[in-house]
Structure formats: structure tokens, C-alpha cells
Amino acid sequence: MIRLVALLLVFGLSTTFVMAQKVFSVEYESRADVKVFVVDYESRADLLVYKQDYESRAGDNDGNWFFVEYESRADKKIFFVDYESRADVKIFFVDYESRAGWKNKEKIHFFF
């Protein structure tokens, strides 16, 4: 019994701190965990994002995103807003994996 409780506690704590990088783009703002806006310039972004081709390459809250096909497979559901002022996080898509990462660490909590 004690082992079962300990196992559940460890599993519960580990899932609480999952760092989301498998994302799903939802159609409705009300279904999103995070609202994002794509900026035109890297200097205006909170997060530089690199789109990974393989799920296994998704990062640990480091800007390496993999877009999943099904909502249930995502760590975070995002909604792309039309106006910068409506966004929780401003992102810029980069061409190289090495460029991905947080520029504004104050926003990092949105993807925990």
C-alpha cells in the first residue's frame, strides 16, 4: 500500500512539471492553454520557435516545437491570435534549431 501511494505521488509530481513542447493549434481561443502571436521581427519575440519534423525531437520548454495532429497528444494547446495585444506569448519562427529559445524568461511559465 505504501509503495502504491509513493508511486502515485512520484508519478503525480513528475506530470505536474512536464515541460510542454508538443503543441496543437486549436480553432477556438476558448480551448487554448496559451494565446500566441507571431511577430515579424525576432527582436520583438518572447520566444524563438523552431518547428521540429519529428515528435522525438520536441524540446523541454526550449522553443523546439512539434505540432501534433491530435489535441489529445499535445502538452499545450495554442491559439494564434490576430493582434499582439491579445497574446500571452509573442513568438518568432526561426530557420535553425540552434536559434530556438526564450528571450523573455518572464513568459516561460506559460509552457510549464
DSSP file (Angstrom, degrees, kcal/mol; ACC not computed):
  #  RESIDUE AA STRUCTURE BP1 BP2  ACC     N-H-->O    O-->H-N    N-H-->O    O-->H-N    TCO  KAPPA ALPHA  PHI   PSI    X-CA   Y-CA   Z-CA
    1    1 A M     >        0   0    0      0, 0.0     4,-2.3     0, 0.0     5,-0.2   0.000 360.0 360.0 360.0 -44.9    0.0    0.0    0.0
    2    2 A I  H  >  +     0   0    0      1,-0.2     4,-2.6     2,-0.2     5,-0.2   0.892 360.0  52.5 -64.7 -38.3    2.8    2.4    0.9
    3    3 A R  H  > S+     0   0    0      2,-0.2     4,-2.7     1,-0.2    -1,-0.2   0.905 108.5  50.6 -62.7 -41.0    4.6    1.6   -2.3
    4    4 A L  H  > S+     0   0    0      2,-0.2     4,-2.5     1,-0.2    -2,-0.2   0.920 111.5  47.0 -63.4 -44.4    1.5    2.3   -4.3
    5    5 A V  H  X S+     0   0    0     -4,-2.3     4,-2.4     2,-0.2    -2,-0.2   0.918 113.4  49.1 -63.2 -43.7    1.0    5.7   -2.6
    6    6 A A  H  X S+     0   0    0     -4,-2.6     4,-2.5     2,-0.2    -2,-0.2   0.907 111.6  49.3 -62.9 -42.2    4.7    6.5   -3.2
    7    7 A L  H  X S+     0   0    0     -4,-2.7     4,-2.6     2,-0.2     5,-0.2   0.916 112.1  47.7 -63.8 -44.2    4.5    5.5   -6.8
    8    8 A L  H  X S+     0   0    0     -4,-2.5     4,-2.6     2,-0.2    -1,-0.2   0.890 111.9  50.7 -64.4 -39.0    1.3    7.6   -7.3
    9    9 A L  H  X S+     0   0    0     -4,-2.4     4,-2.4     2,-0.2    -2,-0.2   0.933 112.4  45.6 -64.1 -47.0    2.9   10.6   -5.6
   10   10 A V  H  X S+     0   0    0     -4,-2.5     4,-2.3     2,-0.2    -2,-0.2   0.927 115.3  47.2 -63.0 -45.6    6.1   10.4   -7.7
   11   11 A F  H  X S+     0   0    0     -4,-2.6     4,-1.9     1,-0.2    -2,-0.2   0.912 112.2  50.4 -63.1 -42.5    4.1   10.0  -10.9
   12   12 A G  H  X S+     0   0    0     -4,-2.6     4,-1.2    -5,-0.2    -2,-0.2   0.901 112.2  46.3 -62.6 -42.8    1.8   12.9  -10.0
   13   13 A L  H  X S+     0   0    0     -4,-2.4     4,-1.1     1,-0.2    -1,-0.2   0.881 110.7  52.8 -68.4 -38.0    4.7   15.2   -9.3
   14   14 A S  H  < S+     0   0    0     -4,-2.3     3,-0.2     1,-0.2    -1,-0.2   0.863 110.0  47.6 -68.5 -34.0    6.5   14.3  -12.4
   15   15 A T  H >< S+     0   0    0     -4,-1.9     3,-1.0     1,-0.2    -1,-0.2   0.745 103.4  63.1 -78.8 -21.6    3.5   15.0  -14.6
   16   16 A T  H 3< S+     0   0    0     -4,-1.2    -1,-0.2     1,-0.2    -2,-0.2   0.840 106.6  44.4 -67.4 -32.1    2.9   18.3  -12.9
   17   17 A F  T 3< S+     0   0    0     -4,-1.1    -1,-0.2    -3,-0.2     2,-0.2   0.034  76.9 142.7-105.3  26.7    6.3   19.6  -14.1
   18   18 A V    <   -     0   0    0     -3,-1.0     2,-0.8    94,-0.1    -3,-0.1  -0.488  48.2-136.9 -64.5 131.0    6.1   18.4  -17.7
   19   19 A M        -     0   0    0     -2,-0.2    42,-0.3    40,-0.0     2,-0.3  -0.833  23.5-133.5 -95.7 111.9    7.7   21.0  -19.9
   20   20 A A        +     0   0    0     91,-1.7    41,-0.1    -2,-0.8     3,-0.1  -0.442  51.3 137.6 -76.8 128.1    5.4   21.3  -22.9
   21   21 A Q        +     0   0    0     -2,-0.3    45,-2.0     1,-0.1     2,-0.8   0.338  52.1  88.8-141.9  -5.7    6.8   21.4  -26.4
   22   22 A K  E     -a   66   0A   0     43,-0.2    53,-3.1    36,-0.1    54,-1.7  -0.881  67.0-174.7 -92.5 114.7    4.3   19.1  -28.2
   23   23 A V  E     -ab  67  76A   0     43,-2.1    45,-2.4    -2,-0.8     2,-0.4  -0.791  23.9-160.1-118.6 154.6    1.7   21.6  -29.3
   24   24 A F  E     - b   0  77A   0     52,-1.7    54,-2.8    -2,-0.3     2,-0.8  -1.000  19.7-134.8-130.7 131.4   -1.7   21.6  -31.0
   25   25 A S  E     - b   0  78A   0     -2,-0.4    54,-0.2    43,-0.3     2,-0.1  -0.780  25.3-155.0 -89.9 113.4   -3.2   24.6  -32.7
   26   26 A V        -     0   0    0     52,-2.7    54,-0.4    -2,-0.8     6,-0.1  -0.478  16.6-135.0 -88.2 159.3   -6.9   24.9  -31.7
   27   27 A E  S    S+     0   0    0     -2,-0.1     2,-0.4     1,-0.1    -1,-0.1   0.698  86.9  54.3 -85.3 -21.5   -9.6   26.6  -33.7
   28   28 A Y  S >  S-     0   0    0      1,-0.1     3,-1.6    51,-0.0     4,-0.3  -0.951  71.8-140.1-123.5 134.9  -11.2   28.5  -30.8
   29   29 A E  G >  S+     0   0    0     -2,-0.4     3,-1.6     1,-0.3    -1,-0.1   0.841 102.1  62.8 -56.5 -36.8   -9.5   30.8  -28.4
   30   30 A S  G 3  S+     0   0    0      1,-0.3    -1,-0.3    -3,-0.1    49,-0.0   0.688 100.4  53.7 -66.4 -17.9  -11.6   29.4  -25.5
   31   31 A R  G <  S+     0   0    0     -3,-1.6    -1,-0.3    47,-0.0     2,-0.2   0.469  90.8 103.0 -93.1  -3.4  -10.0   26.0  -26.0
   32   32 A A    <   -     0   0    0     -3,-1.6    46,-0.2    -4,-0.3     3,-0.1  -0.518  54.4-161.6 -88.4 147.7   -6.4   27.2  -25.8
   33   33 A D  S    S+     0   0    0     44,-2.8     2,-0.4     1,-0.3    45,-0.2   0.777  88.1  21.7 -83.6 -35.3   -4.0   27.0  -22.9
   34   34 A V  E     -c   78   0A   0     43,-1.9    45,-1.9    77,-0.0     2,-0.5  -0.998  69.5-144.1-138.8 135.6   -1.8   29.7  -24.4
   35   35 A K  E     -c   79   0A   0     -2,-0.4    53,-2.7    43,-0.2    54,-1.9  -0.887  26.7-171.3 -99.4 126.9   -2.6   32.5  -26.9
   36   36 A V  E     -cd  80  89A   0     43,-2.7    45,-2.7    -2,-0.5     2,-0.4  -0.876  15.1-160.3-121.4 151.8    0.3   33.2  -29.2
   37   37 A F  E     - d   0  90A   0     52,-1.8    54,-2.9    -2,-0.3     2,-0.7  -0.998  18.4-134.8-128.7 133.1    1.1   35.9  -31.7
   38   38 A V  E     - d   0  91A   0     -2,-0.4    54,-0.2    43,-0.4     2,-0.2  -0.789  25.0-153.4 -90.1 117.1    3.6   35.6  -34.5
   39   39 A V        -     0   0    0     52,-2.7    54,-0.3    -2,-0.7     6,-0.1  -0.487  16.9-131.4 -88.6 160.6    5.7   38.7  -34.7
   40   40 A D  S    S+     0   0    0     -2,-0.2     2,-0.4     1,-0.1    -1,-0.1   0.693  89.0  50.0 -82.9 -21.0    7.5   40.0  -37.9
   41   41 A Y  S >  S-     0   0    0      1,-0.1     3,-1.7    51,-0.0     4,-0.3  -0.966  72.2-137.8-128.5 136.7   10.8   40.6  -36.2
   42   42 A E  G >  S+     0   0    0     -2,-0.4     3,-1.5     1,-0.3    -1,-0.1   0.839 103.3  63.8 -55.6 -36.7   12.9   38.4  -34.0
   43   43 A S  G 3  S+     0   0    0      1,-0.3    -1,-0.3    -3,-0.1    49,-0.0   0.674 100.1  52.8 -66.0 -17.2   13.7   41.3  -31.7
   44   44 A R  G <  S+     0   0    0     -3,-1.7    -1,-0.3    47,-0.0    -2,-0.2   0.458  90.9 103.8 -95.5  -2.6   10.0   41.6  -30.7
   45   45 A A    <   -     0   0    0     -3,-1.5    46,-0.2    -4,-0.3     3,-0.1  -0.486  54.0-161.4 -87.2 149.1    9.6   38.0  -29.7
   46   46 A D  S    S+     0   0    0     44,-2.8    57,-3.1     1,-0.3    58,-2.1   0.745  88.2  25.8 -85.6 -33.3    9.4   36.4  -26.3
   47   47 A L  E     -eF  91 102A   0     43,-2.0    45,-1.7    55,-0.2     2,-0.6  -0.997  68.3-145.6-137.9 131.4   10.2   33.0  -27.7
   48   48 A L  E     -eF  92 101A   0     53,-3.0    53,-2.2    -2,-0.4     2,-0.4  -0.876  27.8-158.4 -95.1 124.7   12.1   31.9  -30.8
   49   49 A V  E     -e   93   0A   0     43,-2.7    45,-2.9    -2,-0.6     2,-0.5  -0.877  15.4-166.7-114.4 133.2   10.5   28.7  -32.1
   50   50 A Y  E     -g   64   0B   0     13,-2.8    15,-2.1    -2,-0.4     2,-0.7  -0.978  23.0-133.2-113.5 127.2   11.9   26.0  -34.3
   51   51 A K  E     -g   65   0B   0     -2,-0.5    15,-0.2    43,-0.4     2,-0.2  -0.705  22.0-147.7 -83.3 115.2    9.4   23.6  -35.8
   52   52 A Q        -     0   0    0     13,-3.7    15,-0.4    -2,-0.7     6,-0.1  -0.518   9.5-147.2 -81.1 148.8   10.7   20.1  -35.4
   53   53 A D  S    S+     0   0    0     -2,-0.2     2,-0.4     1,-0.1    -1,-0.1   0.667  82.5  49.9 -87.1 -19.5   10.0   17.4  -38.0
   54   54 A Y  S >  S-     0   0    0      1,-0.1     3,-1.7    12,-0.0     4,-0.2  -0.965  73.5-136.7-128.1 138.7    9.9   14.5  -35.5
   55   55 A E  G >  S+     0   0    0     -2,-0.4     3,-1.8     1,-0.3    -1,-0.1   0.855 104.5  62.2 -57.8 -37.9    8.0   14.2  -32.2
   56   56 A S  G 3  S+     0   0    0      1,-0.3    -1,-0.3    -3,-0.1    10,-0.0   0.660  98.1  58.6 -65.6 -14.5   11.0   12.7  -30.5
   57   57 A R  G <  S+     0   0    0     -3,-1.7    -1,-0.3     8,-0.0    -2,-0.2   0.431  74.4 125.4 -94.6  -0.7   12.9   16.0  -31.2
   58   58 A A    <   -     0   0    0     -3,-1.8     7,-0.2    -4,-0.2   -36,-0.1  -0.340  57.2-128.5 -60.1 140.2   10.5   18.1  -29.3
   59   59 A G        -     0   0    0      5,-2.6     2,-0.7   -38,-0.2    -1,-0.1  -0.059  13.9-103.3 -86.8-175.5   12.3   20.1  -26.6
   60   60 A D  S    S-     0   0    0    -39,-0.1   -40,-0.2     1,-0.1   -39,-0.1  -0.676  89.5 -54.2-108.9  72.5   12.0   20.8  -22.9
   61   61 A N  S    S+     0   0    0     -2,-0.7    41,-0.2   -42,-0.3   -40,-0.1   0.883 110.0 118.5  59.1  41.6   10.5   24.2  -23.0
   62   62 A D  S    S-     0   0    0      2,-0.2     3,-0.1    39,-0.1    -1,-0.1   0.219  92.8 -92.2-120.7  11.9   13.3   25.5  -25.1
   63   63 A G  S    S+     0   0    0      1,-0.2   -13,-2.8    37,-0.1     2,-1.0   0.440  86.4 127.1  92.4  -0.2   11.4   26.6  -28.3
   64   64 A N  E     -g   50   0B   0    -15,-0.2    -5,-2.6    36,-0.1     2,-0.3  -0.795  42.0-174.9 -91.5 101.5   11.7   23.3  -30.1
   65   65 A W  E     -g   51   0B   0    -15,-2.1   -13,-3.7    -2,-1.0     2,-0.4  -0.727  22.3-165.1-103.0 144.8    8.1   22.6  -31.0
   66   66 A F  E     -a   22   0A   0    -45,-2.0   -43,-2.1    -2,-0.3     2,-0.7  -0.995  19.4-140.2-123.0 124.0    6.4   19.6  -32.7
   67   67 A F  E     -a   23   0A   0     -2,-0.4   -43,-0.2   -15,-0.4     2,-0.2  -0.746  20.4-151.7 -86.5 115.2    2.9   20.2  -33.9
   68   68 A V        -     0   0    0    -45,-2.4   -43,-0.3    -2,-0.7     6,-0.1  -0.480  14.4-134.2 -85.7 157.3    0.8   17.1  -33.2
   69   69 A E  S    S+     0   0    0     -2,-0.2     2,-0.4     1,-0.1    -1,-0.1   0.731  87.6  53.0 -82.1 -23.8   -2.2   16.0  -35.3
   70   70 A Y  S >  S-     0   0    0      1,-0.1     3,-1.7   -46,-0.0     4,-0.4  -0.942  73.3-138.0-122.4 136.2   -4.5   15.3  -32.4
   71   71 A E  G >  S+     0   0    0     -2,-0.4     3,-1.4     1,-0.3    -1,-0.1   0.846 103.7  61.3 -55.0 -38.1   -5.3   17.5  -29.4
   72   72 A S  G 3  S+     0   0    0      1,-0.3    -1,-0.3    -3,-0.1   -48,-0.0   0.692 100.1  55.3 -66.8 -18.3   -5.1   14.6  -27.0
   73   73 A R  G <  S+     0   0    0     -3,-1.7    -1,-0.3   -50,-0.0    -2,-0.2   0.527  90.0 100.8 -89.8  -7.5   -1.3   14.2  -27.9
   74   74 A A    <   -     0   0    0     -3,-1.4   -51,-0.2    -4,-0.4     3,-0.1  -0.490  58.0-157.6 -85.9 147.8   -0.4   17.8  -27.1
   75   75 A D  S    S+     0   0    0    -53,-3.1     2,-0.4     1,-0.3   -52,-0.2   0.796  89.3  18.5 -82.3 -35.6    1.3   19.1  -24.0
   76   76 A K  E     -b   23   0A   0    -54,-1.7   -52,-1.7   -43,-0.0     2,-0.5  -0.997  69.3-142.9-138.1 141.7   -0.2   22.5  -24.7
   77   77 A K  E     -b   24   0A   0     -2,-0.4   -44,-2.8   -54,-0.2   -43,-1.9  -0.907  26.1-167.3-102.2 128.0   -3.0   23.8  -26.8
   78   78 A I  E     -bc  25  34A   0    -54,-2.8   -52,-2.7    -2,-0.5     2,-0.4  -0.826  13.7-157.2-116.9 155.3   -2.2   27.1  -28.5
   79   79 A F  E     - c   0  35A   0    -45,-1.9   -43,-2.7    -2,-0.3     2,-0.8  -0.999  17.8-135.3-129.8 128.8   -4.4   29.6  -30.4
   80   80 A F  E     - c   0  36A   0     -2,-0.4   -43,-0.2   -54,-0.4     2,-0.2  -0.749  25.5-155.0 -85.7 113.1   -2.9   32.0  -32.8
   81   81 A V        -     0   0    0    -45,-2.7   -43,-0.4    -2,-0.8     6,-0.1  -0.491  16.3-135.7 -87.5 158.9   -4.4   35.5  -32.2
   82   82 A D  S    S+     0   0    0     -2,-0.2     2,-0.4     1,-0.1    -1,-0.1   0.639  86.6  54.4 -87.1 -16.4   -4.7   38.2  -34.8
   83   83 A Y  S >  S-     0   0    0      1,-0.1     3,-1.7   -46,-0.0     4,-0.3  -0.971  72.1-139.6-127.7 134.3   -3.5   41.0  -32.5
   84   84 A E  G >  S+     0   0    0     -2,-0.4     3,-1.5     1,-0.3    -1,-0.1   0.843 102.7  61.8 -55.5 -37.7   -0.3   41.3  -30.5
   85   85 A S  G 3  S+     0   0    0      1,-0.3    -1,-0.3    -3,-0.1   -48,-0.0   0.674 100.1  54.9 -67.1 -16.6   -2.1   42.8  -27.5
   86   86 A R  G <  S+     0   0    0     -3,-1.7    -1,-0.3   -50,-0.0     2,-0.2   0.483  90.1 103.0 -92.6  -4.3   -4.3   39.7  -27.2
   87   87 A A    <   -     0   0    0     -3,-1.5   -51,-0.2    -4,-0.3     3,-0.1  -0.516  54.4-161.7 -87.6 145.8   -1.3   37.3  -26.9
   88   88 A D  S    S+     0   0    0    -53,-2.7     2,-0.4     1,-0.3   -52,-0.2   0.820  89.3  19.6 -80.3 -39.2    0.2   35.7  -23.8
   89   89 A V  E    S-d   36   0A   0    -54,-1.9   -52,-1.8    21,-0.1     2,-0.5  -0.997  70.2-144.8-137.0 134.4    3.4   35.0  -25.7
   90   90 A K  E     -d   37   0A   0     -2,-0.4   -44,-2.8   -54,-0.2   -43,-2.0  -0.871  26.8-170.9 -98.7 129.2    4.9   36.5  -28.8
   91   91 A I  E     -de  38  47A   0    -54,-2.9   -52,-2.7    -2,-0.5     2,-0.4  -0.816  18.2-162.0-121.1 159.7    6.8   34.1  -31.0
   92   92 A F  E     - e   0  48A   0    -45,-1.7   -43,-2.7    -2,-0.3     2,-0.5  -0.987  22.9-130.3-137.7 128.2    9.0   34.2  -34.0
   93   93 A F  E     - e   0  49A   0     -2,-0.4     2,-0.2   -54,-0.3   -43,-0.2  -0.677  25.7-159.4 -83.3 127.4    9.7   31.1  -36.1
   94   94 A V        -     0   0    0    -45,-2.9   -43,-0.4    -2,-0.5     6,-0.0  -0.683  20.3-136.3-105.5 160.0   13.5   30.6  -36.8
   95   95 A D  S    S+     0   0    0     -2,-0.2     2,-0.4   -45,-0.1    -1,-0.1   0.602  85.7  56.8 -89.7 -14.0   15.1   28.5  -39.5
   96   96 A Y  S >  S-     0   0    0      1,-0.1     3,-1.7   -46,-0.0     4,-0.5  -0.969  71.3-139.5-127.6 135.8   17.7   26.9  -37.3
   97   97 A E  G >  S+     0   0    0     -2,-0.4     3,-1.4     1,-0.3    -1,-0.1   0.844 103.0  62.6 -56.6 -37.1   17.3   24.7  -34.2
   98   98 A S  G 3  S+     0   0    0      1,-0.3    -1,-0.3    -3,-0.1   -48,-0.0   0.680  97.8  57.8 -66.3 -17.0   20.2   26.4  -32.6
   99   99 A R  G <  S+     0   0    0     -3,-1.7    -1,-0.3   -36,-0.0    -2,-0.2   0.618  82.9 108.0 -86.8 -14.4   18.4   29.7  -32.6
  100  100 A A    <   +     0   0    0     -3,-1.4     2,-0.2    -4,-0.5   -51,-0.2  -0.298  45.5  91.1 -67.7 146.8   15.4   28.5  -30.7
  101  101 A G  E    S-F   48   0A   0    -53,-2.2   -53,-3.0   -38,-0.1     2,-0.3  -0.810  72.1 -57.1 151.3 172.0   14.9   29.6  -27.1
  102  102 A W  E     +F   47   0A   0     -2,-0.2   -55,-0.2   -55,-0.2     3,-0.2  -0.602  31.1 174.0 -82.0 133.5   13.4   32.1  -24.7
  103  103 A K  S    S+     0   0    0    -57,-3.1     2,-0.5    -2,-0.3   -56,-0.2   0.641  83.3  42.4-103.2 -27.8   14.3   35.8  -25.0
  104  104 A N    >   -     0   0    0    -58,-2.1     3,-1.9     1,-0.1    -1,-0.2  -0.854  66.8-174.4-121.8  93.1   11.8   36.9  -22.3
  105  105 A K  G >  S+     0   0    0     -2,-0.5     3,-1.1     1,-0.3     4,-0.3   0.641  76.0  77.2 -65.3 -14.6   12.1   34.4  -19.4
  106  106 A E  G 3  S+     0   0    0      1,-0.2    -1,-0.3     2,-0.1     3,-0.3   0.706  96.4  48.3 -66.6 -18.3    9.2   36.1  -17.6
  107  107 A K  G X  S+     0   0    0     -3,-1.9     3,-1.8     1,-0.2     4,-0.3   0.449  80.6  98.7 -99.6  -2.5    6.9   34.3  -20.0
  108  108 A I  G X   +     0   0    0     -3,-1.1     3,-1.6     1,-0.3    -1,-0.2   0.775  69.2  70.9 -59.5 -28.7    8.4   30.9  -19.6
  109  109 A H  G >  S+     0   0    0     -4,-0.3     3,-1.3    -3,-0.3    -1,-0.3   0.710  81.4  73.5 -65.2 -19.7    5.7   29.8  -17.1
  110  110 A F  G <  S+     0   0    0     -3,-1.8    -1,-0.3     1,-0.3    -2,-0.2   0.760  99.8  45.4 -65.0 -23.1    3.1   29.7  -19.9
  111  111 A F  G <         0   0    0     -3,-1.6   -91,-1.7    -4,-0.3    -1,-0.3   0.150 360.0 360.0-110.7  19.6    4.6   26.5  -21.2
  112  112 A F    <         0   0    0     -3,-1.3    -1,-0.2   -93,-0.2    -2,-0.1   0.397 360.0 360.0 -91.7 360.0    5.1   24.6  -18.0
